[in-house]
Amino acid sequence: MFGRVNPRTAGMCALFLWAVLFLPPLRNWFEASMFRHMILQFPLLIAIGWILGRRIAHHPVTGRLQLANRWGATGLLIATATMTLWMLPSTLDSARLDILWDATKFLSVPLLAGSATSLSWYRCPPIARGVIHVEIVATFMRFGWAYLATDERLCLAYLLGDQQRTGTALCSIGAMWGVAAIWRPVFGPARGKEYYVT
């Protein structure tokens, strides 16, 4: 996606967007709605981290850290744990109501979810990627169903209608992710052996 963009330029743009998203006007707009908080702000923060991860992929320090990231397992586990934590109602509430929690989110989601995934995905064997796709779909569906099916507010900072819209969106994204994940292997053109970095 960013192959034709200068890595330095992409990194600077990502850092600029990161700073702009944290400024109160835009941050408050995203976080005033549960839908915008989870469905818009989180993906933007992950994308920022992904770009920064590609920017530092060949740095000597990153190379040393990658010694503990064989097949990308460590980084992907960290990314999964980070996003699962921030999708919980209690932490989502804390991020909305407490600036220190929100600052922690702005640091951990790009770095521990976005960058960790960026540095780990291409080290992951293709079969393991399929398992990860299944878990991502299952996570979207679990959280979506929980937010959609309950008749009580799980997040004190958001209204029930907003919670249910978010649940519907999460289930829809899970379904679309599942279709996208199987489309290329099933319907895409045949390719040669796919290599990955160990």
Disulfide bonds with the S-S distance in Angstrom:
none
